[in-house]
Amino acid sequence: MKAFVFPGQGAQFVGMGRDLYEAYPMAKEMFEQANDILGFRITDIMFNGELEDLKQTRVTQPAVFLHSVIASKVMTIATPNMVAGHSLGEYSALVSCGCIDFEDALRLVAKRAKAMQRACELQESTMAAVLGLDDARVDELCQQISGDIVVAANFNCPGQVVISGSVNGVERACELLKANGAKRAIQLQVGGAFHSPLMQPAAEELQEAILATEFKQPHCPIYQNVNAYPQTDPEAIRQNLLLQLTAPVRWTQTIRNMVVDGATEFYEYGPGDVLKGLIRKIAPNVQVG
């Protein structure tokens, strides 16, 4: 069985998507449509802009979404049996399985990016990658930090968990995690504490837009970040998406569940190949393309 997976923020690079734009008329049409919807020429930044401009959340998120969705449209003739996306990538997955229209999803992604940027500006916050401890131990140790917000935010693969929270909370947690056997705890260059309670203002801001968007019956299950389980009910998918900004990304559990349910081939659509590497660590016996 074939599974399509889609990356999140962090996979961007200058020049992304230009090859698709130049090679496929459908891709060019979709990129130009996106320029109109967003109200600025995101293609100029993606294809020829400065890296600092591309790294702005309001640009990065729609850029990665566009590259992922358009690549999945023009570069495959296969139909997935199941889909999943890492954080922002869940929106690409929702388009891929027919649950949300491309235009509606792009509008949601643009609103999500702006809402997250505003939430980041409310309190100084950060994230850190923790290597060498299992998921449960990282979660347990984060809960021991009192007086500061810090949570396990991304369960990426065995031995790699990203924590998220206030700057002081993350720094304290990194010291505690290293003292308890973590090989490394590396603070990440990100705009804020994604997938933590500090994203609640963004979640509230995005809620109205998600509730106003039409969610249709997907043509295959989508495995969602908040619980790693397959879902085909449009209203359940909507409710899980509402929780996504403040809940952890359960990527390890997602891939394992997809394999248990029959996935033997995984195809990553989007800039870079980060998810391929994670999948090989989670499920070394599956085919990754």
C-alpha positions in Angstrom: 0.0 0.0 0.0 1.2 3.5 -0.9 1.4 6.3 1.7 2.0 10.0 0.8 3.7 12.2 3.4 4.3 15.9 3.5 6.9 18.0 5.4 6.5 21.0 7.6 8.2 24.3 8.2 12.0 24.0 8.0 12.2 22.2 4.7 12.3 25.5 2.6 15.2 26.6 0.4 15.7 29.4 -2.1 14.8 28.2 -5.6 12.2 25.8 -4.3 9.4 25.1 -6.8 11.0 26.9 -9.8 11.6 23.6 -11.6 8.0 22.7 -11.2 6.8 26.1 -12.4 9.0 25.9 -15.5 8.2 22.3 -16.4 4.5 21.9 -15.8 1.7 24.2 -17.1 -0.5 23.0 -14.2 2.1 23.9 -11.7 2.5 27.4 -13.2 -1.2 27.9 -13.1 -1.4 26.8 -9.4 1.5 29.0 -8.4 0.0 32.1 -10.2 -3.4 31.3 -8.5 -1.5 31.3 -5.2 0.0 34.7 -5.9 -3.5 36.1 -6.4 -4.9 34.5 -3.3 -2.0 35.6 -1.0 -1.9 39.1 -2.4 1.8 39.1 -3.0 4.1 37.2 -5.4 5.3 34.4 -3.2 6.9 32.8 -6.3 9.4 35.7 -6.5 10.6 35.0 -2.9 10.6 31.2 -3.4 12.4 31.2 -6.7 14.8 34.2 -6.4 14.4 35.8 -3.0 16.7 36.1 0.0 16.8 33.3 2.5 16.0 35.7 5.3 12.7 36.6 3.5 11.9 33.0 2.8 12.4 32.2 6.5 9.6 34.5 7.6 6.8 32.4 9.0 4.2 34.2 6.8 6.2 33.2 3.7 7.7 29.9 4.8 4.4 28.1 5.6 2.5 28.8 2.4 5.8 28.3 0.4 6.3 24.7 1.8 2.5 24.0 1.4 2.6 25.1 -2.2 5.7 23.1 -3.2 4.3 20.0 -1.5 0.8 20.1 -3.0 1.9 21.1 -6.5 4.6 18.4 -6.5 2.1 15.8 -5.5 -0.3 16.9 -8.3 2.2 16.9 -11.1 4.9 14.4 -10.2 2.8 11.2 -9.6 0.2 9.2 -11.4 -0.4 7.0 -8.3 -3.2 7.4 -5.8 -2.3 7.1 -2.1 -4.0 4.5 0.1 -3.3 6.8 3.1 -1.7 10.2 3.8 -0.1 12.1 6.7 1.8 15.4 7.1 4.2 16.7 9.7 2.7 19.8 11.4 2.1 22.3 8.6 2.3 19.3 6.2 -1.0 18.0 7.5 -2.7 20.8 5.4 -0.9 19.4 2.3 -2.1 16.0 3.2 -5.7 17.2 3.6 -5.5 18.5 0.0 -3.9 15.3 -1.3 -6.7 13.1 0.1 -9.5 15.5 -1.1 -10.7 16.6 2.3 -10.0 20.4 1.7 -9.8 22.2 -1.7 -6.5 23.7 -2.6 -7.7 27.3 -2.5 -9.3 26.9 1.0 -6.3 25.1 2.4 -3.9 27.9 1.1 -6.1 30.5 2.8 -6.0 28.5 6.1 -2.2 28.1 5.8 -1.8 31.9 5.3 -3.9 32.6 8.3 -2.2 30.0 10.4 1.2 31.5 9.6 0.2 35.0 10.5 -1.5 33.8 13.7 1.5 31.8 14.8 3.8 34.8 14.1 1.6 37.0 16.3 1.6 34.3 19.1 5.4 34.2 18.9 5.6 37.9 19.5 3.5 37.7 22.7 6.2 35.9 24.6 9.8 35.0 23.9 9.9 31.2 23.4 11.9 28.5 21.6 12.3 24.8 20.8 15.1 22.3 21.2 16.0 18.9 19.7 16.7 16.2 22.3 18.7 13.2 21.1 19.2 9.9 22.8 16.2 9.5 25.1 13.0 7.6 24.5 9.7 9.5 24.1 8.2 8.7 27.5 11.4 9.7 29.4 11.5 13.1 27.6 7.8 13.7 28.4 8.3 12.7 32.0 11.3 15.0 32.5 9.6 18.0 30.9 6.7 17.6 33.3 9.2 17.9 36.2 9.9 21.5 35.2 7.7 23.7 37.4 7.1 27.4 37.0 7.9 27.5 33.3 6.2 26.1 30.3 7.9 23.3 28.5 6.5 20.3 26.7 7.4 17.5 24.3 6.3 18.9 21.0 7.5 16.6 18.2 8.1 12.9 18.5 10.1 12.7 15.2 11.7 9.2 15.4 13.1 7.0 18.1 15.7 8.9 20.0 14.7 12.3 18.5 12.2 14.5 20.3 11.7 18.2 20.0 10.7 20.1 23.1 8.9 23.5 23.1 8.1 26.3 25.6 9.4 29.5 27.2 13.1 30.2 26.8 13.8 29.7 30.4 11.7 26.5 30.5 13.5 25.0 27.5 16.9 25.9 28.8 16.1 24.3 32.2 14.7 21.2 30.5 17.8 20.8 28.3 20.0 20.8 31.4 17.7 18.2 33.1 17.5 16.0 30.1 21.3 16.0 29.6 21.8 15.2 33.3 19.5 12.2 32.7 21.2 10.6 29.8 20.3 12.7 26.7 23.2 12.7 24.2 22.5 16.2 23.1 19.9 18.9 23.6 20.2 21.5 20.9 18.2 24.8 20.9 16.7 25.4 17.5 16.6 28.6 15.5 12.8 29.0 15.4 10.4 31.8 15.8 8.7 30.4 18.9 7.2 27.5 20.8 5.2 25.6 18.2 3.0 22.8 19.4 2.9 24.0 22.9 0.4 25.9 25.1 2.0 29.1 24.1 0.3 28.7 20.7 -3.2 28.9 22.2 -3.7 32.5 21.0 -2.9 31.3 17.4 -5.3 28.4 17.8 -8.1 30.7 18.9 -7.4 33.0 16.0 -7.4 30.2 13.5 -10.5 28.4 14.9 -13.1 30.6 13.2 -11.4 30.1 9.8 -11.2 26.3 10.2 -14.9 26.2 11.3 -15.9 28.2 8.3 -14.0 25.9 5.8 -15.7 23.0 4.1 -14.3 19.6 5.0 -15.3 16.8 2.6 -15.1 13.0 2.9 -11.4 12.1 2.0 -10.8 9.4 -0.6 -8.4 7.7 1.8 -7.6 7.9 5.6 -5.5 10.7 6.9 -3.3 10.0 10.0 -3.4 13.1 12.0 -0.7 14.6 14.3 -2.7 14.9 17.5 -3.4 11.1 17.9 -1.6 9.3 15.1 -4.8 7.4 14.1 -6.5 7.2 10.7 -9.5 9.4 10.2 -12.1 9.7 7.4 -14.9 11.5 9.2 -14.8 15.2 8.0 -15.9 16.6 11.4 -13.5 14.5 13.4 -10.7 15.7 11.0 -11.8 19.3 11.6 -11.7 18.9 15.4 -8.3 17.3 15.3 -7.0 20.1 13.2 -8.3 22.6 15.7 -6.1 20.9 18.4 -3.0 20.7 16.2 -1.3 23.9 17.1 -1.1 23.3 20.8 -0.7 19.5 20.7 2.4 17.4 20.0 3.2 16.0 16.5 3.2 12.2 17.0 5.2 11.4 13.9 6.8 8.2 15.2 3.5 6.8 16.3 1.9 7.9 13.0 4.4 6.0 10.8 4.2 2.9 13.0 0.4 2.9 12.8 0.5 3.4 9.0 2.9 0.4 8.7 0.6 -1.8 10.9 -2.3 -0.8 8.7 -0.5 -2.0 5.6 1.7 0.8 4.3 4.8 -0.6 2.4 5.8 2.3 0.2 6.2 5.9 1.5 6.5 8.9 -0.9 7.5 12.3 0.4 6.2 15.3 -1.6 7.7 18.7 -0.8 11.1 20.5 -0.5 13.9 18.4 0.9 13.8 14.8 2.2 13.7 15.1 6.0 10.7 12.8 6.4 12.4 10.1 4.4 15.2 10.0 6.9 12.8 9.9 9.8 10.8 7.1 8.3 13.9 5.0 7.6 14.7 5.2 11.4 11.1 4.4 12.4 10.4 1.6 9.9 13.6 0.4 8.3 11.9 -2.3 6.3 9.6 -0.2 4.2 10.3 1.3 0.8 10.9 5.1 0.9 10.8 7.1 -2.3 
